[in-house]
Amino acid sequence: MLATTHLLIDETGLAIGYFSLLTDSIRVRVIGNCHEIEGIEYASIPALKIGRLSCRMGYEGKGLGTEMIKVALSYLYEIVKFSGCRMMTVDSKKGCEGFYEHLGF
């Protein structure tokens, strides 16, 4: 899969976090009754996926992950103006699901 990776750099030039974005799709049977939009049936819905998100050790718990999610969502808000992409998905590391659930995923 091809992805774009975005770095979070502190004022000294140190990389303190990153996230990767790639395209995804959600099979309609997973999301229930949303498979028909304006009379057209869809097999899948296009999405933008956060494939990876991480902060440098020592920077956890400072809100950087939340800020990176906000930036990723801002990209989605721009993409929806020009494409059919309407959702964001996450490929969460095992054990980190609560972070994303807290943010509404």
N, CA, C and O of each residue as an XYZ file, in Angstrom:
420
protein
N       0.828     -1.179      0.000
C       0.000      0.000      0.000
C       0.875      1.245      0.000
O       1.914      1.289      0.660
N       0.454      2.233     -0.730
C       1.144      3.516     -0.743
C       0.521      4.433      0.297
O      -0.701      4.494      0.431
N       1.354      5.133      1.020
C       0.887      6.057      2.044
C       1.754      7.310      2.011
O       2.864      7.300      1.477
N       1.231      8.387      2.588
C       2.036      9.572      2.815
C       2.258      9.687      4.315
O       1.329      9.499      5.101
N       3.482      9.994      4.709
C       3.811     10.106      6.119
C       4.095     11.562      6.446
O       4.813     12.253      5.723
N       3.516     12.008      7.547
C       3.596     13.405      7.972
C       4.314     13.453      9.318
O       3.924     12.769     10.265
N       5.365     14.265      9.395
C       6.180     14.362     10.606
C       5.767     15.550     11.455
O       5.410     16.609     10.939
N       5.821     15.357     12.767
C       5.643     16.435     13.726
C       7.037     16.746     14.271
O       7.677     15.894     14.887
N       7.496     17.966     14.038
C       8.859     18.388     14.381
C       8.784     19.453     15.472
O       7.981     20.380     15.378
N       9.618     19.326     16.509
C       9.627     20.356     17.553
C      10.496     21.543     17.120
O      11.055     21.551     16.024
N      10.596     22.532     17.994
C      11.310     23.765     17.646
C      12.808     23.565     17.446
O      13.472     24.425     16.868
N      13.350     22.440     17.917
C      14.777     22.164     17.729
C      15.053     21.337     16.469
O      16.206     21.075     16.127
N      13.980     20.932     15.786
C      14.135     20.111     14.592
C      14.024     18.614     14.853
O      14.206     17.812     13.937
N      13.730     18.231     16.086
C      13.605     16.820     16.457
C      12.225     16.294     16.038
O      11.203     16.917     16.328
N      12.205     15.152     15.361
C      10.935     14.508     15.006
C      10.341     13.900     16.271
O      10.941     13.014     16.879
N       9.159     14.375     16.666
C       8.547     13.901     17.912
C       7.265     13.105     17.661
O       6.660     12.595     18.604
N       6.855     12.998     16.422
C       5.679     12.202     16.102
C       5.495     12.108     14.607
O       6.096     12.856     13.836
N       4.641     11.162     14.209
C       4.316     11.029     12.799
C       2.979     10.321     12.642
O       2.522      9.619     13.544
N       2.364     10.516     11.484
C       1.206      9.719     11.108
C       1.259      9.480      9.610
O       1.773     10.300      8.849
N       0.719      8.341      9.202
C       0.666      7.974      7.784
C      -0.780      7.863      7.344
O      -1.623      7.324      8.061
N      -1.057      8.382      6.151
C      -2.405      8.331      5.581
C      -2.386      7.555      4.275
O      -1.435      7.646      3.499
N      -3.440      6.796      4.043
C      -3.603      6.070      2.792
C      -5.087      5.927      2.510
O      -5.925      6.167      3.379
N      -5.397      5.536      1.294
C      -6.800      5.350      0.947
C      -7.283      4.004      1.465
O      -6.502      3.074      1.666
N      -8.600      3.926      1.677
C      -9.226      2.732      2.206
C     -10.642      2.662      1.643
O     -11.102      3.599      0.990
N     -11.316      1.579      1.892
C     -12.741      1.495      1.577
C     -13.406      0.622      2.629
O     -12.790     -0.272      3.208
N     -14.662      0.906      2.855
C     -15.441      0.170      3.838
C     -16.521     -0.597      3.095
O     -17.344     -0.004      2.397
N     -16.517     -1.916      3.246
C     -17.559     -2.709      2.605
C     -18.907     -2.340      3.207
O     -19.038     -2.225      4.426
N     -19.883     -2.160      2.371
C     -21.183     -1.666      2.807
C     -21.832     -2.585      3.825
O     -22.480     -2.102      4.754
N     -21.681     -3.878      3.681
C     -22.342     -4.767      4.636
C     -21.830     -4.544      6.055
O     -22.494     -4.947      7.010
N     -20.668     -3.914      6.220
C     -20.122     -3.622      7.538
C     -20.868     -2.459      8.185
O     -21.005     -2.426      9.408
N     -21.352     -1.504      7.389
C     -21.969     -0.302      7.955
C     -23.484     -0.299      7.886
O     -24.103      0.709      8.224
N     -24.098     -1.383      7.462
C     -25.545     -1.521      7.554
C     -26.317     -0.859      6.444
O     -26.009     -1.047      5.267
N     -27.327     -0.077      6.810
C     -28.308      0.442      5.861
C     -27.850      1.652      5.053
O     -28.675      2.278      4.386
N     -26.596      1.995      5.087
C     -26.089      3.158      4.353
C     -25.638      2.782      2.944
O     -24.882      3.531      2.325
N     -26.081      1.648      2.430
C     -25.565      1.178      1.144
C     -26.245      1.824     -0.053
O     -25.828      1.598     -1.189
N     -27.278      2.619      0.172
C     -27.948      3.257     -0.956
C     -27.957      4.764     -0.743
O     -28.490      5.266      0.247
N     -27.365      5.461     -1.675
C     -27.309      6.917     -1.629
C     -27.942      7.429     -2.912
O     -27.455      7.145     -4.006
N     -29.031      8.187     -2.780
C     -29.756      8.733     -3.929
C     -30.092      7.655     -4.952
O     -29.956      7.867     -6.157
N     -30.539      6.480     -4.456
C     -31.005      5.434     -5.345
C     -29.932      4.577     -5.979
O     -30.254      3.681     -6.760
N     -28.655      4.818     -5.671
C     -27.568      4.036     -6.239
C     -27.006      3.138     -5.141
O     -26.652      3.606     -4.060
N     -26.932      1.852     -5.434
C     -26.364      0.926     -4.452
C     -24.848      0.891     -4.591
O     -24.318      0.844     -5.701
N     -24.164      0.912     -3.470
C     -22.707      0.883     -3.440
C     -22.228     -0.380     -2.746
O     -22.814     -0.804     -1.751
N     -21.163     -0.983     -3.266
C     -20.552     -2.142     -2.622
C     -19.585     -1.704     -1.523
O     -19.363     -2.435     -0.558
N     -19.010     -0.503     -1.674
C     -18.080      0.014     -0.675
C     -18.126      1.533     -0.673
O     -18.567      2.165     -1.634
N     -17.663      2.097      0.422
C     -17.604      3.552      0.597
C     -16.131      3.935      0.711
O     -15.416      3.338      1.516
N     -15.648      4.916     -0.070
C     -14.238      5.315      0.031
C     -13.949      5.998      1.365
O     -14.801      6.690      1.924
N     -12.737      5.791      1.860
C     -12.341      6.362      3.149
C     -10.866      6.739      3.110
O     -10.113      6.299      2.241
N     -10.479      7.558      4.066
C      -9.084      7.900      4.299
C      -8.669      7.169      5.574
O      -9.359      7.258      6.590
N      -7.550      6.450      5.531
C      -7.118      5.638      6.681
C      -5.868      6.209      7.327
O      -4.920      6.601      6.645
N      -5.882      6.250      8.666
C      -4.665      6.506      9.417
C      -4.012      5.145      9.599
O      -4.471      4.322     10.391
N      -2.927      4.916      8.849
C      -2.264      3.629      8.885
C      -1.330      3.485     10.072
O      -1.212      2.404     10.649
N      -0.677      4.555     10.433
C       0.234      4.565     11.584
C       0.166      5.937     12.236
O      -0.026      6.951     11.564
N       0.324      5.953     13.548
C       0.406      7.203     14.305
C       1.240      6.902     15.536
O       0.977      5.929     16.244
N       2.242      7.728     15.796
C       3.108      7.458     16.935
C       3.784      8.737     17.411
O       4.016      9.665     16.636
N       4.095      8.763     18.704
C       4.877      9.847     19.306
C       6.188      9.270     19.834
O       6.253      8.113     20.247
N       7.211     10.087     19.813
C       8.522      9.692     20.362
C       8.359      9.401     21.853
O       7.582     10.057     22.547
N       9.112      8.399     22.334
C       9.081      8.099     23.773
C       9.436      9.356     24.561
O      10.363     10.089     24.216
N       8.683      9.580     25.611
C       8.878     10.778     26.425
C       7.918     11.899     26.054
O       7.795     12.878     26.790
N       7.232     11.764     24.916
C       6.277     12.774     24.462
C       4.836     12.277     24.539
O       3.907     12.995     24.169
N       4.650     11.041     25.022
C       3.300     10.498     25.139
C       2.517     11.274     26.204
O       3.097     11.811     27.148
N       1.205     11.323     26.038
C       0.346     11.955     27.038
C       0.372     13.469     27.042
O      -0.135     14.087     27.979
N       0.945     14.079     26.028
C       1.027     15.542     25.961
C       0.047     16.129     24.941
O       0.079     17.329     24.666
N      -0.826     15.279     24.379
C      -1.820     15.753     23.418
C      -1.349     15.758     21.979
O      -2.083     16.201     21.095
N      -0.148     15.279     21.723
C       0.369     15.304     20.351
C      -0.416     14.370     19.435
O      -0.684     14.711     18.283
N      -0.785     13.200     19.938
C      -1.577     12.267     19.136
C      -2.908     12.870     18.735
O      -3.335     12.746     17.587
N      -3.560     13.520     19.682
C      -4.838     14.180     19.400
C      -4.654     15.269     18.356
O      -5.481     15.410     17.456
N      -3.587     16.033     18.466
C      -3.326     17.085     17.479
C      -3.070     16.502     16.094
O      -3.520     17.059     15.092
N      -2.348     15.382     16.033
C      -2.108     14.761     14.732
C      -3.408     14.228     14.127
O      -3.593     14.285     12.912
N      -4.307     13.713     14.966
C      -5.616     13.271     14.482
C      -6.381     14.471     13.916
O      -7.027     14.355     12.874
N      -6.314     15.607     14.585
C      -6.991     16.815     14.092
C      -6.456     17.227     12.721
O      -7.225     17.625     11.846
N      -5.143     17.132     12.537
C      -4.554     17.462     11.235
C      -5.044     16.476     10.182
O      -5.419     16.878      9.080
N      -5.043     15.179     10.517
C      -5.526     14.161      9.571
C      -6.977     14.421      9.194
O      -7.342     14.303      8.025
N      -7.805     14.772     10.165
C      -9.212     15.078      9.876
C      -9.336     16.331      9.012
O     -10.235     16.418      8.176
N      -8.444     17.300      9.204
C      -8.504     18.502      8.373
C      -8.224     18.151      6.914
O      -8.793     18.763      6.010
N      -7.351     17.169      6.678
C      -7.112     16.707      5.312
C      -8.368     16.058      4.752
O      -8.716     16.276      3.592
N      -9.050     15.261      5.568
C     -10.297     14.635      5.123
C     -11.320     15.707      4.766
O     -11.997     15.596      3.744
N     -11.442     16.740      5.592
C     -12.405     17.812      5.316
C     -12.114     18.504      3.992
O     -13.038     18.973      3.326
N     -10.854     18.574      3.603
C     -10.503     19.138      2.297
C     -10.821     18.150      1.174
O     -11.355     18.539      0.134
N     -10.495     16.882      1.382
C     -10.722     15.856      0.363
C     -12.203     15.728      0.003
O     -12.539     15.528     -1.164
N     -13.095     15.843      1.000
C     -14.525     15.652      0.717
C     -15.062     16.699     -0.254
O     -16.087     16.476     -0.898
N     -14.389     17.822     -0.364
C     -14.823     18.857     -1.305
C     -14.632     18.432     -2.754
O     -15.291     18.949     -3.656
N     -13.713     17.473     -2.971
C     -13.333     17.109     -4.332
C     -13.515     15.631     -4.672
O     -13.238     15.215     -5.797
N     -13.975     14.839     -3.712
C     -14.087     13.398     -3.959
C     -15.278     12.809     -3.214
O     -15.986     13.511     -2.492
N     -15.485     11.519     -3.401
C     -16.551     10.809     -2.710
C     -16.132     10.294     -1.349
O     -16.925      9.639     -0.672
N     -14.922     10.570     -0.934
C     -14.408     10.099      0.348
C     -15.116     10.834      1.479
O     -15.090     12.063      1.534
N     -15.753     10.080      2.389
C     -16.538     10.707      3.449
C     -16.219     10.194      4.842
O     -16.765     10.698      5.823
N     -15.349      9.205      4.948
C     -15.094      8.586      6.255
C     -13.606      8.449      6.494
O     -12.795      8.466      5.568
N     -13.271      8.312      7.776
C     -11.891      8.046      8.153
C     -11.868      6.738      8.930
O     -12.720      6.492      9.784
N     -10.869      5.893      8.619
C     -10.672      4.650      9.338
C      -9.300      4.675      9.997
O      -8.459      5.519      9.691
N      -9.096      3.735     10.901
C      -7.844      3.671     11.643
C      -7.359      2.236     11.678
O      -8.145      1.314     11.898
N      -6.069      2.046     11.463
C      -5.420      0.755     11.633
C      -4.665      0.841     12.952
O      -3.473      1.148     12.975
N      -5.363      0.570     14.047
C      -4.814      0.777     15.381
C      -3.875     -0.341     15.811
O      -4.101     -1.517     15.526
N      -2.832      0.052     16.494
C      -1.945     -0.915     17.130
C      -2.721     -1.599     18.256
O      -3.478     -0.950     18.978
N      -2.530     -2.902     18.401
C      -3.216     -3.644     19.454
C      -2.913     -3.002     20.805
O      -1.756     -2.753     21.146
N      -3.970     -2.741     21.563
C      -3.825     -2.121     22.865
C      -4.027     -0.616     22.856
O      -4.145     -0.001     23.915
N      -4.067     -0.015     21.669
C      -4.237      1.445     21.564
C      -5.651      1.835     21.131
O      -5.917      3.008     20.870
N      -6.544      0.872     21.054
C      -7.898      1.137     20.574
C      -8.612      2.201     21.400
O      -9.388      2.988     20.859
N      -8.354      2.232     22.719
C      -9.018      3.197     23.592
C      -8.717      4.644     23.227
O      -9.582      5.510     23.351
N      -7.500      4.907     22.780
C      -7.136      6.264     22.348
C      -8.064      6.726     21.232
O      -8.594      7.836     21.275
N      -8.258      5.867     20.231
C      -9.106      6.235     19.100
C     -10.579      6.259     19.476
O     -11.325      7.107     18.988
N     -11.007      5.344     20.332
C     -12.403      5.347     20.794
C     -12.714      6.630     21.542
O     -13.797      7.196     21.394
N     -11.764      7.089     22.346
C     -11.928      8.350     23.081
C     -12.143      9.523     22.126
O     -12.816     10.494     22.472
N     -11.574      9.430     20.930
C     -11.688     10.505     19.933
C     -12.867     10.301     18.983
O     -13.039     11.063     18.032
N     -13.687      9.263     19.241
C     -14.896      9.082     18.441
C     -14.813      8.077     17.321
O     -15.747      7.984     16.524
N     -13.734      7.315     17.224
C     -13.610      6.304     16.180
C     -14.286      5.023     16.620
O     -14.294      4.042     15.876
